[in-house]
Amino acid sequence: MSSDLIWLLTRDQSSFLVKRNGIQLTREPGNLLNKNSLKYSGLAQRKTIDIQFAEKGAHITLKKTSVPAHKHAKLGHKTTIQKGVRASSKSVTNLLSTYRPDLQKAALARLTRVTEAQQKPKAQKPKKLRGVRARKATVA
């Protein structure tokens, strides 16, 4: 089936569809921005990329186009990237330059959110008090 036909059938009636406050979002795998649109759809497009949390790093799954759709177990090629933000973004950029260059910005945004969420928060320095009244308030 063509991607346009699949999109016409699933855009309004999908089990992944979330409608809240007049906004339509989706939870389908392969949708980087969770927008309910043909460009980002993980169901309708032949080539999709999915970036998810891993124990360390991120899982990147590319949908294979040579495998028939009814063989779900062999449908995706999963790679784990355990690098920092810059090195992993370079890997994703190289990967997407020939696969789906139109999704490069969205994939980098998702990858950045995934890798930064796994980093430990930095210890904050105590705030320096300014002014005589502020210093007196903490002493008393």
N, CA, C and O atoms as CSV, one atom per row, in Angstrom:
chain,resi,resn,atom,element,x,y,z
A,1,MET,N,N,0.842,-1.186,0.000
A,1,MET,CA,C,0.000,0.000,0.000
A,1,MET,C,C,0.880,1.240,0.000
A,1,MET,O,O,1.988,1.233,0.536
A,2,SER,N,N,0.383,2.278,-0.594
A,2,SER,CA,C,1.157,3.515,-0.628
A,2,SER,C,C,1.043,4.241,0.708
A,2,SER,O,O,0.103,4.030,1.474
A,3,SER,N,N,2.005,5.085,0.961
A,3,SER,CA,C,2.011,5.815,2.228
A,3,SER,C,C,0.856,6.812,2.301
A,3,SER,O,O,0.338,7.073,3.387
A,4,ASP,N,N,0.449,7.366,1.171
A,4,ASP,CA,C,-0.673,8.301,1.163
A,4,ASP,C,C,-1.975,7.606,1.551
A,4,ASP,O,O,-2.780,8.164,2.296
A,5,LEU,N,N,-2.182,6.405,1.053
A,5,LEU,CA,C,-3.392,5.662,1.386
A,5,LEU,C,C,-3.401,5.266,2.859
A,5,LEU,O,O,-4.431,5.376,3.523
A,6,ILE,N,N,-2.284,4.814,3.363
A,6,ILE,CA,C,-2.192,4.462,4.786
A,6,ILE,C,C,-2.458,5.688,5.644
A,6,ILE,O,O,-3.146,5.593,6.660
A,7,TRP,N,N,-1.922,6.839,5.247
A,7,TRP,CA,C,-2.139,8.064,6.011
A,7,TRP,C,C,-3.614,8.466,6.008
A,7,TRP,O,O,-4.145,8.877,7.040
A,8,LEU,N,N,-4.281,8.350,4.850
A,8,LEU,CA,C,-5.695,8.701,4.781
A,8,LEU,C,C,-6.549,7.801,5.678
A,8,LEU,O,O,-7.558,8.248,6.224
A,9,LEU,N,N,-6.154,6.548,5.829
A,9,LEU,CA,C,-6.914,5.620,6.665
A,9,LEU,C,C,-6.644,5.800,8.154
A,9,LEU,O,O,-7.536,5.572,8.972
A,10,THR,N,N,-5.436,6.202,8.518
A,10,THR,CA,C,-5.063,6.234,9.933
A,10,THR,C,C,-4.983,7.613,10.556
A,10,THR,O,O,-4.782,7.709,11.767
A,11,ARG,N,N,-5.127,8.681,9.797
A,11,ARG,CA,C,-4.891,10.010,10.359
A,11,ARG,C,C,-5.935,10.414,11.392
A,11,ARG,O,O,-5.605,11.119,12.346
A,12,ASP,N,N,-7.178,9.991,11.230
A,12,ASP,CA,C,-8.226,10.367,12.175
A,12,ASP,C,C,-8.611,9.240,13.127
A,12,ASP,O,O,-9.220,9.489,14.167
A,13,GLN,N,N,-8.262,8.006,12.782
A,13,GLN,CA,C,-8.670,6.857,13.586
A,13,GLN,C,C,-7.484,5.934,13.800
A,13,GLN,O,O,-7.268,5.000,13.028
A,14,SER,N,N,-6.735,6.191,14.822
A,14,SER,CA,C,-5.573,5.373,15.141
A,14,SER,C,C,-5.562,5.143,16.641
A,14,SER,O,O,-5.964,6.014,17.412
A,15,SER,N,N,-5.106,3.981,17.053
A,15,SER,CA,C,-5.039,3.705,18.490
A,15,SER,C,C,-3.956,4.528,19.165
A,15,SER,O,O,-3.960,4.660,20.389
A,16,PHE,N,N,-3.026,5.086,18.396
A,16,PHE,CA,C,-1.956,5.909,18.948
A,16,PHE,C,C,-2.345,7.378,19.065
A,16,PHE,O,O,-1.595,8.159,19.651
A,17,LEU,N,N,-3.478,7.771,18.532
A,17,LEU,CA,C,-3.887,9.166,18.472
A,17,LEU,C,C,-4.307,9.682,19.848
A,17,LEU,O,O,-5.047,9.016,20.572
A,18,VAL,N,N,-3.828,10.870,20.195
A,18,VAL,CA,C,-4.170,11.522,21.458
A,18,VAL,C,C,-4.721,12.899,21.125
A,18,VAL,O,O,-4.031,13.722,20.523
A,19,LYS,N,N,-5.974,13.151,21.521
A,19,LYS,CA,C,-6.611,14.443,21.245
A,19,LYS,C,C,-6.879,15.141,22.566
A,19,LYS,O,O,-7.647,14.650,23.394
A,20,ARG,N,N,-6.238,16.298,22.761
A,20,ARG,CA,C,-6.432,17.076,23.980
A,20,ARG,C,C,-6.377,18.549,23.659
A,20,ARG,O,O,-5.492,18.998,22.931
A,21,ASN,N,N,-7.309,19.301,24.191
A,21,ASN,CA,C,-7.332,20.757,24.059
A,21,ASN,C,C,-7.229,21.218,22.607
A,21,ASN,O,O,-6.566,22.215,22.321
A,22,GLY,N,N,-7.868,20.515,21.705
A,22,GLY,CA,C,-7.859,20.899,20.309
A,22,GLY,C,C,-6.592,20.550,19.560
A,22,GLY,O,O,-6.441,20.945,18.404
A,23,ILE,N,N,-5.678,19.822,20.178
A,23,ILE,CA,C,-4.408,19.442,19.549
A,23,ILE,C,C,-4.415,17.939,19.322
A,23,ILE,O,O,-4.846,17.183,20.192
A,24,GLN,N,N,-3.943,17.500,18.166
A,24,GLN,CA,C,-3.844,16.075,17.879
A,24,GLN,C,C,-2.374,15.668,17.919
A,24,GLN,O,O,-1.563,16.142,17.123
A,25,LEU,N,N,-2.050,14.795,18.847
A,25,LEU,CA,C,-0.705,14.237,18.952
A,25,LEU,C,C,-0.800,12.736,18.764
A,25,LEU,O,O,-1.897,12.178,18.735
A,26,THR,N,N,0.335,12.082,18.637
A,26,THR,CA,C,0.334,10.646,18.452
A,26,THR,C,C,1.478,10.014,19.241
A,26,THR,O,O,2.507,10.647,19.479
A,27,ARG,N,N,1.288,8.773,19.636
A,27,ARG,CA,C,2.292,8.041,20.423
A,27,ARG,C,C,2.918,6.902,19.630
A,27,ARG,O,O,3.526,6.007,20.219
A,28,GLU,N,N,2.786,6.916,18.337
A,28,GLU,CA,C,3.266,5.808,17.532
A,28,GLU,C,C,4.790,5.739,17.513
A,28,GLU,O,O,5.459,6.771,17.572
A,29,PRO,N,N,5.341,4.527,17.433
A,29,PRO,CA,C,6.796,4.415,17.334
A,29,PRO,C,C,7.266,4.917,15.974
A,29,PRO,O,O,6.616,4.683,14.956
A,30,GLY,N,N,8.385,5.598,15.970
A,30,GLY,CA,C,8.925,6.131,14.729
A,30,GLY,C,C,8.533,7.571,14.473
A,30,GLY,O,O,8.931,8.147,13.461
A,31,ASN,N,N,7.764,8.162,15.367
A,31,ASN,CA,C,7.352,9.552,15.213
A,31,ASN,C,C,8.214,10.388,16.157
A,31,ASN,O,O,8.063,10.300,17.376
A,32,LEU,N,N,9.110,11.193,15.607
A,32,LEU,CA,C,10.088,11.916,16.408
A,32,LEU,C,C,9.484,13.064,17.205
A,32,LEU,O,O,9.875,13.288,18.350
A,33,LEU,N,N,8.547,13.787,16.628
A,33,LEU,CA,C,7.986,14.960,17.294
A,33,LEU,C,C,6.616,14.715,17.896
A,33,LEU,O,O,6.033,15.621,18.492
A,34,ASN,N,N,6.087,13.495,17.751
A,34,ASN,CA,C,4.752,13.134,18.239
A,34,ASN,C,C,3.659,14.001,17.626
A,34,ASN,O,O,2.600,14.172,18.230
A,35,LYS,N,N,3.897,14.547,16.442
A,35,LYS,CA,C,2.880,15.300,15.720
A,35,LYS,C,C,2.088,14.339,14.841
A,35,LYS,O,O,2.637,13.388,14.284
A,36,ASN,N,N,0.811,14.601,14.729
A,36,ASN,CA,C,-0.030,13.778,13.868
A,36,ASN,C,C,0.003,14.370,12.459
A,36,ASN,O,O,-0.924,15.075,12.059
A,37,SER,N,N,1.061,14.088,11.713
A,37,SER,CA,C,1.203,14.578,10.352
A,37,SER,C,C,1.864,13.498,9.502
A,37,SER,O,O,2.525,12.599,10.021
A,38,LEU,N,N,1.677,13.599,8.203
A,38,LEU,CA,C,2.211,12.600,7.280
A,38,LEU,C,C,3.737,12.559,7.311
A,38,LEU,O,O,4.332,11.483,7.236
A,39,LYS,N,N,4.362,13.709,7.418
A,39,LYS,CA,C,5.825,13.773,7.382
A,39,LYS,C,C,6.456,12.999,8.534
A,39,LYS,O,O,7.453,12.307,8.329
A,40,TYR,N,N,5.905,13.097,9.730
A,40,TYR,CA,C,6.505,12.482,10.910
A,40,TYR,C,C,5.890,11.127,11.263
A,40,TYR,O,O,6.318,10.504,12.233
A,41,SER,N,N,4.911,10.661,10.513
A,41,SER,CA,C,4.199,9.436,10.855
A,41,SER,C,C,5.114,8.219,10.790
A,41,SER,O,O,5.846,8.029,9.819
A,42,GLY,N,N,5.063,7.412,11.822
A,42,GLY,CA,C,5.842,6.185,11.851
A,42,GLY,C,C,5.107,5.022,11.217
A,42,GLY,O,O,5.717,4.002,10.898
A,43,LEU,N,N,3.809,5.162,11.030
A,43,LEU,CA,C,3.026,4.100,10.411
A,43,LEU,C,C,2.963,4.247,8.897
A,43,LEU,O,O,3.067,3.256,8.174
A,44,ALA,N,N,2.795,5.459,8.416
A,44,ALA,CA,C,2.552,5.678,6.994
A,44,ALA,C,C,3.831,5.735,6.166
A,44,ALA,O,O,3.807,5.361,4.994
A,45,GLN,N,N,4.924,6.180,6.723
A,45,GLN,CA,C,6.160,6.344,5.957
A,45,GLN,C,C,6.906,5.022,5.804
A,45,GLN,O,O,6.874,4.175,6.697
A,46,ARG,N,N,7.573,4.855,4.672
A,46,ARG,CA,C,8.375,3.651,4.458
A,46,ARG,C,C,9.670,3.704,5.256
A,46,ARG,O,O,10.138,2.678,5.750
A,47,LYS,N,N,10.253,4.897,5.386
A,47,LYS,CA,C,11.506,5.069,6.116
A,47,LYS,C,C,11.226,5.901,7.357
A,47,LYS,O,O,10.815,7.057,7.257
A,48,THR,N,N,11.448,5.318,8.515
A,48,THR,CA,C,11.262,6.062,9.758
A,48,THR,C,C,12.476,5.866,10.647
A,48,THR,O,O,13.243,4.917,10.485
A,49,ILE,N,N,12.629,6.773,11.578
A,49,ILE,CA,C,13.690,6.681,12.575
A,49,ILE,C,C,13.041,6.868,13.936
A,49,ILE,O,O,12.168,7.719,14.110
A,50,ASP,N,N,13.477,6.064,14.899
A,50,ASP,CA,C,12.927,6.134,16.241
A,50,ASP,C,C,14.090,6.222,17.219
A,50,ASP,O,O,15.011,5.407,17.166
A,51,ILE,N,N,14.053,7.202,18.107
A,51,ILE,CA,C,15.111,7.390,19.098
A,51,ILE,C,C,14.477,7.274,20.478
A,51,ILE,O,O,13.559,8.024,20.811
A,52,GLN,N,N,14.970,6.329,21.279
A,52,GLN,CA,C,14.414,6.079,22.603
A,52,GLN,C,C,15.535,5.939,23.624
A,52,GLN,O,O,16.708,5.799,23.278
A,53,PHE,N,N,15.134,5.981,24.907
A,53,PHE,CA,C,16.087,5.822,25.995
A,53,PHE,C,C,16.687,4.430,25.988
A,53,PHE,O,O,16.011,3.450,25.675
A,54,ALA,N,N,17.954,4.352,26.332
A,54,ALA,CA,C,18.631,3.097,26.605
A,54,ALA,C,C,19.179,3.203,28.024
A,54,ALA,O,O,19.100,4.263,28.645
A,55,GLU,N,N,19.729,2.115,28.532
A,55,GLU,CA,C,20.293,2.168,29.875
A,55,GLU,C,C,21.408,3.204,29.945
A,55,GLU,O,O,21.473,4.002,30.881
A,56,LYS,N,N,22.274,3.181,28.953
A,56,LYS,CA,C,23.305,4.210,28.788
A,56,LYS,C,C,23.273,4.622,27.331
A,56,LYS,O,O,23.599,3.819,26.456
A,57,GLY,N,N,22.893,5.841,27.057
A,57,GLY,CA,C,22.844,6.316,25.685
A,57,GLY,C,C,21.440,6.290,25.115
A,57,GLY,O,O,20.468,6.557,25.821
A,58,ALA,N,N,21.337,5.967,23.836
A,58,ALA,CA,C,20.047,5.990,23.147
A,58,ALA,C,C,19.969,4.851,22.145
A,58,ALA,O,O,20.965,4.496,21.513
A,59,HIS,N,N,18.767,4.276,22.003
A,59,HIS,CA,C,18.492,3.283,20.973
A,59,HIS,C,C,17.993,4.019,19.743
A,59,HIS,O,O,17.067,4.826,19.828
A,60,ILE,N,N,18.601,3.745,18.605
A,60,ILE,CA,C,18.165,4.330,17.343
A,60,ILE,C,C,17.710,3.182,16.454
A,60,ILE,O,O,18.479,2.268,16.158
A,61,THR,N,N,16.456,3.242,16.035
A,61,THR,CA,C,15.876,2.192,15.214
A,61,THR,C,C,15.497,2.763,13.859
A,61,THR,O,O,14.757,3.742,13.770
A,62,LEU,N,N,16.005,2.149,12.814
A,62,LEU,CA,C,15.663,2.517,11.444
A,62,LEU,C,C,14.786,1.422,10.860
A,62,LEU,O,O,15.059,0.236,11.044
A,63,LYS,N,N,13.734,1.819,10.156
A,63,LYS,CA,C,12.850,0.843,9.530
A,63,LYS,C,C,13.479,0.385,8.221
A,63,LYS,O,O,13.860,1.202,7.382
A,64,LYS,N,N,13.582,-0.925,8.056
A,64,LYS,CA,C,14.128,-1.476,6.822
A,64,LYS,C,C,13.053,-1.438,5.743
A,64,LYS,O,O,11.893,-1.757,6.005
A,65,THR,N,N,13.431,-1.054,4.554
A,65,THR,CA,C,12.462,-0.972,3.469
A,65,THR,C,C,12.391,-2.255,2.663
A,65,THR,O,O,11.420,-2.472,1.938
A,66,SER,N,N,13.405,-3.115,2.772
A,66,SER,CA,C,13.428,-4.336,1.968
A,66,SER,C,C,12.629,-5.470,2.587
A,66,SER,O,O,12.333,-6.448,1.900
A,67,VAL,N,N,12.270,-5.372,3.863
A,67,VAL,CA,C,11.546,-6.433,4.558
A,67,VAL,C,C,10.045,-6.206,4.379
A,67,VAL,O,O,9.583,-5.073,4.510
A,68,PRO,N,N,9.282,-7.239,4.087
A,68,PRO,CA,C,7.824,-7.073,3.988
A,68,PRO,C,C,7.226,-6.639,5.320
A,68,PRO,O,O,7.755,-6.968,6.382
A,69,ALA,N,N,6.136,-5.910,5.260
A,69,ALA,CA,C,5.544,-5.321,6.461
A,69,ALA,C,C,4.983,-6.363,7.426
A,69,ALA,O,O,4.863,-6.087,8.620
A,70,HIS,N,N,4.639,-7.546,6.937
A,70,HIS,CA,C,4.061,-8.548,7.834
A,70,HIS,C,C,5.102,-9.259,8.695
A,70,HIS,O,O,4.729,-10.021,9.587
A,71,LYS,N,N,6.378,-9.039,8.460
A,71,LYS,CA,C,7.444,-9.613,9.293
A,71,LYS,C,C,7.920,-8.545,10.271
A,71,LYS,O,O,8.948,-7.904,10.049
A,72,HIS,N,N,7.175,-8.358,11.342
A,72,HIS,CA,C,7.441,-7.277,12.292
A,72,HIS,C,C,8.753,-7.445,13.049
A,72,HIS,O,O,9.392,-6.452,13.393
A,73,ALA,N,N,9.164,-8.676,13.314
A,73,ALA,CA,C,10.366,-8.892,14.107
A,73,ALA,C,C,11.620,-8.425,13.368
A,73,ALA,O,O,12.583,-7.991,14.000
A,74,LYS,N,N,11.617,-8.508,12.063
A,74,LYS,CA,C,12.793,-8.138,11.281
A,74,LYS,C,C,12.648,-6.767,10.637
A,74,LYS,O,O,13.456,-6.395,9.787
A,75,LEU,N,N,11.641,-6.021,11.027
A,75,LEU,CA,C,11.326,-4.766,10.353
A,75,LEU,C,C,12.312,-3.647,10.674
A,75,LEU,O,O,12.573,-2.805,9.815
A,76,GLY,N,N,12.865,-3.611,11.883
A,76,GLY,CA,C,13.730,-2.501,12.272
A,76,GLY,C,C,15.153,-2.923,12.528
A,76,GLY,O,O,15.416,-4.054,12.937
A,77,HIS,N,N,16.071,-2.009,12.284
A,77,HIS,CA,C,17.486,-2.213,12.578
A,77,HIS,C,C,17.839,-1.322,13.765
A,77,HIS,O,O,17.846,-0.097,13.645
A,78,LYS,N,N,18.134,-1.943,14.921
A,78,LYS,CA,C,18.356,-1.195,16.154
A,78,LYS,C,C,19.842,-1.024,16.420
A,78,LYS,O,O,20.616,-1.977,16.324
A,79,THR,N,N,20.236,0.214,16.757
A,79,THR,CA,C,21.609,0.546,17.091
A,79,THR,C,C,21.601,1.296,18.414
A,79,THR,O,O,20.707,2.103,18.668
A,80,THR,N,N,22.588,1.035,19.251
A,80,THR,CA,C,22.708,1.752,20.511
A,80,THR,C,C,23.929,2.655,20.446
A,80,THR,O,O,25.031,2.217,20.114
A,81,ILE,N,N,23.711,3.922,20.770
A,81,ILE,CA,C,24.804,4.897,20.792
A,81,ILE,C,C,25.056,5.273,22.246
A,81,ILE,O,O,24.148,5.732,22.940
A,82,GLN,N,N,26.290,5.077,22.707
A,82,GLN,CA,C,26.640,5.348,24.096
A,82,GLN,C,C,27.689,6.449,24.178
A,82,GLN,O,O,28.634,6.348,24.960
A,83,LYS,N,N,27.535,7.471,23.399
A,83,LYS,CA,C,28.500,8.559,23.370
A,83,LYS,C,C,27.902,9.782,24.029
A,83,LYS,O,O,26.769,9.753,24.510
A,84,GLY,N,N,28.668,10.853,24.046
A,84,GLY,CA,C,28.165,12.126,24.545
A,84,GLY,C,C,27.239,12.764,23.522
A,84,GLY,O,O,26.950,12.184,22.476
A,85,VAL,N,N,26.784,13.958,23.839
A,85,VAL,CA,C,25.817,14.638,22.975
A,85,VAL,C,C,26.424,14.966,21.621
A,85,VAL,O,O,25.793,14.722,20.592
A,86,ARG,N,N,27.627,15.512,21.596
A,86,ARG,CA,C,28.236,15.929,20.329
A,86,ARG,C,C,28.577,14.751,19.439
A,86,ARG,O,O,28.283,14.772,18.244
A,87,ALA,N,N,29.187,13.733,19.999
A,87,ALA,CA,C,29.584,12.579,19.192
A,87,ALA,C,C,28.368,11.815,18.684
A,87,ALA,O,O,28.358,11.359,17.541
A,88,SER,N,N,27.358,11.671,19.511
A,88,SER,CA,C,26.164,10.955,19.063
A,88,SER,C,C,25.392,11.761,18.025
A,88,SER,O,O,24.785,11.187,17.121
A,89,SER,N,N,25.410,13.087,18.147
A,89,SER,CA,C,24.725,13.899,17.140
A,89,SER,C,C,25.436,13.805,15.794
A,89,SER,O,O,24.789,13.836,14.747
A,90,LYS,N,N,26.747,13.691,15.815
A,90,LYS,CA,C,27.484,13.516,14.564
A,90,LYS,C,C,27.152,12.168,13.937
A,90,LYS,O,O,27.025,12.068,12.717
A,91,SER,N,N,27.011,11.132,14.758
A,91,SER,CA,C,26.646,9.815,14.240
A,91,SER,C,C,25.258,9.832,13.612
A,91,SER,O,O,25.047,9.261,12.543
A,92,VAL,N,N,24.320,10.486,14.276
A,92,VAL,CA,C,22.957,10.560,13.749
A,92,VAL,C,C,22.924,11.385,12.466
A,92,VAL,O,O,22.206,11.039,11.528
A,93,THR,N,N,23.684,12.460,12.414
A,93,THR,CA,C,23.742,13.284,11.206
A,93,THR,C,C,24.273,12.480,10.021
A,93,THR,O,O,23.730,12.564,8.919
A,94,ASN,N,N,25.328,11.705,10.245
A,94,ASN,CA,C,25.881,10.871,9.181
A,94,ASN,C,C,24.897,9.787,8.762
A,94,ASN,O,O,24.803,9.452,7.582
A,95,LEU,N,N,24.171,9.245,9.718
A,95,LEU,CA,C,23.209,8.189,9.443
A,95,LEU,C,C,22.032,8.710,8.619
A,95,LEU,O,O,21.564,8.036,7.702
A,96,LEU,N,N,21.561,9.902,8.947
A,96,LEU,CA,C,20.378,10.444,8.295
A,96,LEU,C,C,20.667,11.212,7.015
A,96,LEU,O,O,19.736,11.555,6.286
A,97,SER,N,N,21.910,11.487,6.726
A,97,SER,CA,C,22.219,12.279,5.522
A,97,SER,C,C,21.765,11.574,4.249
A,97,SER,O,O,21.427,12.241,3.270
A,98,THR,N,N,21.748,10.255,4.236
A,98,THR,CA,C,21.277,9.525,3.064
A,98,THR,C,C,19.924,8.859,3.301
A,98,THR,O,O,19.221,8.551,2.338
A,99,TYR,N,N,19.545,8.631,4.556
A,99,TYR,CA,C,18.310,7.894,4.853
A,99,TYR,C,C,17.079,8.797,4.791
A,99,TYR,O,O,16.202,8.575,3.957
A,100,ARG,N,N,16.998,9.801,5.649
A,100,ARG,CA,C,15.901,10.773,5.654
A,100,ARG,C,C,16.443,12.130,6.059
A,100,ARG,O,O,16.336,12.492,7.230
A,101,PRO,N,N,17.021,12.899,5.142
A,101,PRO,CA,C,17.612,14.194,5.514
A,101,PRO,C,C,16.587,15.213,5.995
A,101,PRO,O,O,16.956,16.163,6.687
A,102,ASP,N,N,15.311,15.045,5.651
A,102,ASP,CA,C,14.298,15.994,6.103
A,102,ASP,C,C,13.987,15.854,7.588
A,102,ASP,O,O,13.428,16.775,8.182
A,103,LEU,N,N,14.332,14.732,8.200
A,103,LEU,CA,C,14.080,14.519,9.628
A,103,LEU,C,C,15.306,14.783,10.491
A,103,LEU,O,O,15.292,14.490,11.687
A,104,GLN,N,N,16.352,15.326,9.912
A,104,GLN,CA,C,17.610,15.493,10.640
A,104,GLN,C,C,17.461,16.423,11.837
A,104,GLN,O,O,17.955,16.105,12.919
A,105,LYS,N,N,16.805,17.543,11.676
A,105,LYS,CA,C,16.652,18.506,12.769
A,105,LYS,C,C,15.811,17.920,13.901
A,105,LYS,O,O,16.140,18.100,15.074
A,106,ALA,N,N,14.745,17.232,13.565
A,106,ALA,CA,C,13.883,16.623,14.581
A,106,ALA,C,C,14.605,15.488,15.308
A,106,ALA,O,O,14.446,15.328,16.518
A,107,ALA,N,N,15.394,14.705,14.580
A,107,ALA,CA,C,16.135,13.613,15.202
A,107,ALA,C,C,17.204,14.137,16.153
A,107,ALA,O,O,17.416,13.563,17.222
A,108,LEU,N,N,17.873,15.208,15.781
A,108,LEU,CA,C,18.887,15.793,16.663
A,108,LEU,C,C,18.249,16.380,17.914
A,108,LEU,O,O,18.825,16.298,18.999
A,109,ALA,N,N,17.077,16.966,17.776
A,109,ALA,CA,C,16.384,17.507,18.941
A,109,ALA,C,C,15.982,16.393,19.901
A,109,ALA,O,O,16.145,16.535,21.113
A,110,ARG,N,N,15.458,15.286,19.376
A,110,ARG,CA,C,15.060,14.156,20.219
A,110,ARG,C,C,16.283,13.525,20.879
A,110,ARG,O,O,16.243,13.184,22.061
A,111,LEU,N,N,17.359,13.369,20.129
A,111,LEU,CA,C,18.580,12.773,20.669
A,111,LEU,C,C,19.162,13.635,21.780
A,111,LEU,O,O,19.629,13.108,22.790
A,112,THR,N,N,19.141,14.931,21.610
A,112,THR,CA,C,19.649,15.832,22.639
A,112,THR,C,C,18.828,15.717,23.916
A,112,THR,O,O,19.385,15.681,25.013
A,113,ARG,N,N,17.507,15.659,23.776
A,113,ARG,CA,C,16.655,15.512,24.965
A,113,ARG,C,C,16.901,14.193,25.670
A,113,ARG,O,O,16.920,14.140,26.900
A,114,VAL,N,N,17.091,13.124,24.903
A,114,VAL,CA,C,17.316,11.802,25.503
A,114,VAL,C,C,18.644,11.754,26.236
A,114,VAL,O,O,18.703,11.267,27.365
A,115,THR,N,N,19.715,12.249,25.620
A,115,THR,CA,C,21.031,12.157,26.250
A,115,THR,C,C,21.169,13.116,27.426
A,115,THR,O,O,21.816,12.781,28.418
A,116,GLU,N,N,20.573,14.306,27.334
A,116,GLU,CA,C,20.669,15.246,28.446
A,116,GLU,C,C,19.825,14.817,29.634
A,116,GLU,O,O,20.152,15.156,30.771
A,117,ALA,N,N,18.757,14.088,29.399
A,117,ALA,CA,C,17.921,13.610,30.500
A,117,ALA,C,C,18.636,12.535,31.317
A,117,ALA,O,O,18.304,12.323,32.483
A,118,GLN,N,N,19.604,11.864,30.722
A,118,GLN,CA,C,20.334,10.816,31.425
A,118,GLN,C,C,21.515,11.340,32.224
A,118,GLN,O,O,22.043,10.628,33.078
A,119,GLN,N,N,21.937,12.563,31.964
A,119,GLN,CA,C,23.075,13.115,32.684
A,119,GLN,C,C,22.662,13.527,34.091
A,119,GLN,O,O,21.531,13.956,34.323
A,120,LYS,N,N,23.588,13.389,35.014
A,120,LYS,CA,C,23.325,13.794,36.390
A,120,LYS,C,C,23.307,15.313,36.477
A,120,LYS,O,O,24.103,15.978,35.814
A,121,PRO,N,N,22.417,15.867,37.281
A,121,PRO,CA,C,22.395,17.325,37.409
A,121,PRO,C,C,23.649,17.817,38.123
A,121,PRO,O,O,24.159,17.157,39.029
A,122,LYS,N,N,24.137,18.975,37.708
A,122,LYS,CA,C,25.326,19.549,38.318
A,122,LYS,C,C,24.980,20.113,39.695
A,122,LYS,O,O,23.882,20.622,39.918
A,123,ALA,N,N,25.933,20.012,40.601
A,123,ALA,CA,C,25.728,20.576,41.933
A,123,ALA,C,C,25.750,22.097,41.833
A,123,ALA,O,O,26.660,22.677,41.242
A,124,GLN,N,N,24.756,22.725,42.406
A,124,GLN,CA,C,24.666,24.174,42.324
A,124,GLN,C,C,25.394,24.813,43.493
A,124,GLN,O,O,25.357,24.320,44.621
A,125,LYS,N,N,26.056,25.919,43.196
A,125,LYS,CA,C,26.737,26.674,44.234
A,125,LYS,C,C,25.702,27.428,45.051
A,125,LYS,O,O,24.655,27.814,44.532
A,126,PRO,N,N,25.994,27.639,46.331
A,126,PRO,CA,C,25.046,28.446,47.107
A,126,PRO,C,C,25.001,29.870,46.556
A,126,PRO,O,O,26.022,30.430,46.159
A,127,LYS,N,N,23.831,30.425,46.541
A,127,LYS,CA,C,23.639,31.740,45.966
A,127,LYS,C,C,24.273,32.797,46.861
A,127,LYS,O,O,24.076,32.810,48.076
A,128,LYS,N,N,25.031,33.675,46.234
A,128,LYS,CA,C,25.694,34.741,46.981
A,128,LYS,C,C,24.665,35.807,47.339
A,128,LYS,O,O,23.948,36.315,46.477
A,129,LEU,N,N,24.608,36.133,48.619
A,129,LEU,CA,C,23.648,37.123,49.082
A,129,LEU,C,C,24.173,38.517,48.805
A,129,LEU,O,O,25.342,38.821,49.047
A,130,ARG,N,N,23.293,39.356,48.295
A,130,ARG,CA,C,23.673,40.722,47.961
A,130,ARG,C,C,22.858,41.677,48.813
A,130,ARG,O,O,21.635,41.576,48.907
A,131,GLY,N,N,23.547,42.574,49.410
A,131,GLY,CA,C,22.878,43.603,50.205
A,131,GLY,C,C,22.978,43.314,51.687
A,131,GLY,O,O,23.112,42.165,52.109
A,132,VAL,N,N,22.910,44.366,52.460
A,132,VAL,CA,C,23.047,44.263,53.906
A,132,VAL,C,C,21.825,43.571,54.507
A,132,VAL,O,O,21.969,42.730,55.394
A,133,ARG,N,N,20.640,43.909,54.044
A,133,ARG,CA,C,19.406,43.326,54.590
A,133,ARG,C,C,19.352,41.815,54.362
A,133,ARG,O,O,18.915,41.076,55.244
A,134,ALA,N,N,19.785,41.355,53.206
A,134,ALA,CA,C,19.758,39.923,52.914
A,134,ALA,C,C,20.708,39.170,53.815
A,134,ALA,O,O,20.378,38.079,54.279
A,135,ARG,N,N,21.884,39.724,54.075
A,135,ARG,CA,C,22.848,39.067,54.947
A,135,ARG,C,C,22.355,39.023,56.385
A,135,ARG,O,O,22.526,38.023,57.083
A,136,LYS,N,N,21.748,40.108,56.814
A,136,LYS,CA,C,21.224,40.142,58.177
A,136,LYS,C,C,20.059,39.196,58.372
A,136,LYS,O,O,19.881,38.656,59.463
A,137,ALA,N,N,19.260,38.985,57.339
A,137,ALA,CA,C,18.098,38.103,57.430
A,137,ALA,C,C,18.528,36.647,57.604
A,137,ALA,O,O,17.841,35.890,58.290
A,138,THR,N,N,19.634,36.241,57.008
A,138,THR,CA,C,20.096,34.865,57.142
A,138,THR,C,C,20.826,34.635,58.445
A,138,THR,O,O,20.809,33.521,58.969
A,139,VAL,N,N,21.463,35.650,58.980
A,139,VAL,CA,C,22.199,35.519,60.241
A,139,VAL,C,C,21.235,35.438,61.410
A,139,VAL,O,O,21.470,34.675,62.348
A,140,ALA,N,N,20.183,36.188,61.376
A,140,ALA,CA,C,19.242,36.253,62.498
A,140,ALA,C,C,18.358,35.054,62.603
A,140,ALA,O,O,17.521,34.980,63.502
